Amino acid sequence: MQRILVIANGAPYGSELLFNALRLSIAIREQSPAGELKLFLMSDAVSAGIRGHKPHEGYNLQQMLEILTAQNVEVKLCKTCSDSRGISQLPLIDGVEIGTLVELAQWTLNADKVLTF
């Protein structure tokens, strides 16, 4: 069983970095449903974990995160990044949790592959 960690830093709708990280994650999960996939959002990407995004057109990151969490992908937001942006106490998308740098270090050490966006 392959263990893959995806780390994303890009702003939710400011660039396509986060969008690309999520669509690749969905594709990986579809092609390897038995593999272990984890997603850690840092920097401005943490704001994608807030429930209630309603983009008027184009892709919907909340739906993409919901697809991943429904497929048992662990999704965590960096606590330091979330705290500094004032979102730690806001309602998060179901299945998305606040994580720590210690957890990210453990995930990184346990991963066979680490992809960063």
C-alpha positions as YAML, in Angstrom:
chain: A
units: angstrom
residues:
- id: 1
  name: MET
  ca: [0.00, 0.00, 0.00]
- id: 2
  name: GLN
  ca: [1.46, 3.31, -1.07]
- id: 3
  name: ARG
  ca: [1.28, 6.27, 1.32]
- id: 4
  name: ILE
  ca: [1.01, 9.69, -0.31]
- id: 5
  name: LEU
  ca: [1.03, 13.07, 1.40]
- id: 6
  name: VAL
  ca: [-0.08, 16.21, -0.42]
- id: 7
  name: ILE
  ca: [0.90, 19.56, 1.08]
- id: 8
  name: ALA
  ca: [-0.82, 22.63, -0.37]
- id: 9
  name: ASN
  ca: [-0.01, 26.28, 0.30]
- id: 10
  name: GLY
  ca: [-1.86, 28.21, -2.41]
- id: 11
  name: ALA
  ca: [-4.73, 30.59, -1.74]
- id: 12
  name: PRO
  ca: [-8.15, 29.05, -2.40]
- id: 13
  name: TYR
  ca: [-9.17, 31.16, -5.36]
- id: 14
  name: GLY
  ca: [-6.13, 33.41, -5.87]
- id: 15
  name: SER
  ca: [-4.27, 30.90, -8.01]
- id: 16
  name: GLU
  ca: [-4.86, 27.37, -9.22]
- id: 17
  name: LEU
  ca: [-2.29, 25.74, -6.92]
- id: 18
  name: LEU
  ca: [-4.83, 24.50, -4.41]
- id: 19
  name: PHE
  ca: [-7.30, 23.53, -7.13]
- id: 20
  name: ASN
  ca: [-4.60, 21.45, -8.83]
- id: 21
  name: ALA
  ca: [-3.58, 19.83, -5.53]
- id: 22
  name: LEU
  ca: [-7.19, 18.82, -4.87]
- id: 23
  name: ARG
  ca: [-7.94, 17.53, -8.34]
- id: 24
  name: LEU
  ca: [-4.75, 15.47, -8.33]
- id: 25
  name: SER
  ca: [-5.70, 14.13, -4.90]
- id: 26
  name: ILE
  ca: [-9.12, 13.11, -6.19]
- id: 27
  name: ALA
  ca: [-7.52, 11.41, -9.20]
- id: 28
  name: ILE
  ca: [-5.04, 9.57, -6.97]
- id: 29
  name: ARG
  ca: [-7.84, 8.39, -4.72]
- id: 30
  name: GLU
  ca: [-9.87, 7.17, -7.72]
- id: 31
  name: GLN
  ca: [-6.93, 5.21, -9.13]
- id: 32
  name: SER
  ca: [-5.72, 3.85, -5.79]
- id: 33
  name: PRO
  ca: [-8.69, 3.56, -3.40]
- id: 34
  name: ALA
  ca: [-6.80, 1.18, -1.10]
- id: 35
  name: GLY
  ca: [-3.77, 3.46, -0.81]
- id: 36
  name: GLU
  ca: [-3.29, 5.96, 1.99]
- id: 37
  name: LEU
  ca: [-3.71, 9.60, 1.01]
- id: 38
  name: LYS
  ca: [-3.39, 12.55, 3.38]
- id: 39
  name: LEU
  ca: [-3.79, 16.25, 2.68]
- id: 40
  name: PHE
  ca: [-2.28, 19.05, 4.77]
- id: 41
  name: LEU
  ca: [-3.20, 22.66, 3.98]
- id: 42
  name: MET
  ca: [-0.83, 25.46, 5.00]
- id: 43
  name: SER
  ca: [-0.47, 29.22, 4.50]
- id: 44
  name: ASP
  ca: [-3.44, 30.75, 2.67]
- id: 45
  name: ALA
  ca: [-4.73, 27.31, 1.65]
- id: 46
  name: VAL
  ca: [-6.16, 26.85, 5.18]
- id: 47
  name: SER
  ca: [-9.04, 29.20, 4.39]
- id: 48
  name: ALA
  ca: [-10.39, 26.60, 1.95]
- id: 49
  name: GLY
  ca: [-11.32, 24.50, 4.98]
- id: 50
  name: ILE
  ca: [-13.93, 27.01, 6.15]
- id: 51
  name: ARG
  ca: [-17.48, 25.84, 5.51]
- id: 52
  name: GLY
  ca: [-19.72, 27.94, 3.26]
- id: 53
  name: HIS
  ca: [-17.68, 28.86, 0.18]
- id: 54
  name: LYS
  ca: [-20.05, 29.81, -2.63]
- id: 55
  name: PRO
  ca: [-18.09, 30.59, -5.78]
- id: 56
  name: HIS
  ca: [-20.26, 32.06, -8.52]
- id: 57
  name: GLU
  ca: [-18.57, 30.12, -11.30]
- id: 58
  name: GLY
  ca: [-15.79, 27.66, -11.92]
- id: 59
  name: TYR
  ca: [-14.60, 25.06, -9.45]
- id: 60
  name: ASN
  ca: [-15.85, 24.64, -5.89]
- id: 61
  name: LEU
  ca: [-13.10, 23.76, -3.42]
- id: 62
  name: GLN
  ca: [-15.55, 22.89, -0.65]
- id: 63
  name: GLN
  ca: [-17.12, 20.21, -2.85]
- id: 64
  name: MET
  ca: [-13.67, 18.88, -3.72]
- id: 65
  name: LEU
  ca: [-12.69, 18.67, -0.04]
- id: 66
  name: GLU
  ca: [-16.01, 16.96, 0.75]
- id: 67
  name: ILE
  ca: [-15.30, 14.36, -1.95]
- id: 68
  name: LEU
  ca: [-11.93, 13.63, -0.39]
- id: 69
  name: THR
  ca: [-13.15, 13.44, 3.21]
- id: 70
  name: ALA
  ca: [-16.04, 11.20, 2.12]
- id: 71
  name: GLN
  ca: [-13.38, 8.85, 0.72]
- id: 72
  name: ASN
  ca: [-11.63, 8.75, 4.11]
- id: 73
  name: VAL
  ca: [-8.79, 11.08, 3.16]
- id: 74
  name: GLU
  ca: [-7.46, 12.83, 6.25]
- id: 75
  name: VAL
  ca: [-7.49, 16.60, 5.68]
- id: 76
  name: LYS
  ca: [-5.84, 18.90, 8.19]
- id: 77
  name: LEU
  ca: [-5.26, 22.63, 8.36]
- id: 78
  name: CYS
  ca: [-2.07, 24.02, 9.87]
- id: 79
  name: LYS
  ca: [-2.93, 25.33, 13.34]
- id: 80
  name: THR
  ca: [-0.38, 28.16, 13.25]
- id: 81
  name: CYS
  ca: [-1.59, 29.26, 9.81]
- id: 82
  name: SER
  ca: [-5.25, 29.01, 10.89]
- id: 83
  name: ASP
  ca: [-4.63, 30.94, 14.11]
- id: 84
  name: SER
  ca: [-2.76, 33.72, 12.31]
- id: 85
  name: ARG
  ca: [-5.65, 34.12, 9.87]
- id: 86
  name: GLY
  ca: [-8.30, 34.07, 12.59]
- id: 87
  name: ILE
  ca: [-10.12, 31.01, 11.29]
- id: 88
  name: SER
  ca: [-9.40, 28.42, 13.99]
- id: 89
  name: GLN
  ca: [-12.78, 28.96, 15.64]
- id: 90
  name: LEU
  ca: [-14.83, 29.18, 12.45]
- id: 91
  name: PRO
  ca: [-16.99, 26.26, 11.26]
- id: 92
  name: LEU
  ca: [-14.96, 23.89, 9.13]
- id: 93
  name: ILE
  ca: [-16.05, 21.58, 6.34]
- id: 94
  name: ASP
  ca: [-17.14, 18.22, 7.76]
- id: 95
  name: GLY
  ca: [-14.13, 15.94, 8.07]
- id: 96
  name: VAL
  ca: [-11.59, 18.77, 7.97]
- id: 97
  name: GLU
  ca: [-9.63, 19.27, 11.19]
- id: 98
  name: ILE
  ca: [-6.96, 21.54, 12.61]
- id: 99
  name: GLY
  ca: [-3.55, 19.84, 12.66]
- id: 100
  name: THR
  ca: [-0.10, 20.63, 13.99]
- id: 101
  name: LEU
  ca: [3.38, 20.81, 12.55]
- id: 102
  name: VAL
  ca: [4.25, 17.76, 14.66]
- id: 103
  name: GLU
  ca: [1.50, 15.80, 12.86]
- id: 104
  name: LEU
  ca: [2.76, 17.04, 9.50]
- id: 105
  name: ALA
  ca: [6.28, 15.92, 10.42]
- id: 106
  name: GLN
  ca: [4.95, 12.46, 11.33]
- id: 107
  name: TRP
  ca: [2.92, 12.24, 8.13]
- id: 108
  name: THR
  ca: [5.98, 13.29, 6.11]
- id: 109
  name: LEU
  ca: [8.24, 10.70, 7.74]
- id: 110
  name: ASN
  ca: [5.65, 7.95, 7.16]
- id: 111
  name: ALA
  ca: [4.90, 8.88, 3.52]
- id: 112
  name: ASP
  ca: [6.32, 7.07, 0.52]
- id: 113
  name: LYS
  ca: [5.76, 10.19, -1.58]
- id: 114
  name: VAL
  ca: [5.26, 13.85, -0.65]
- id: 115
  name: LEU
  ca: [3.76, 16.21, -3.23]
- id: 116
  name: THR
  ca: [3.79, 19.95, -2.61]
- id: 117
  name: PHE
  ca: [1.79, 22.70, -4.26]
...
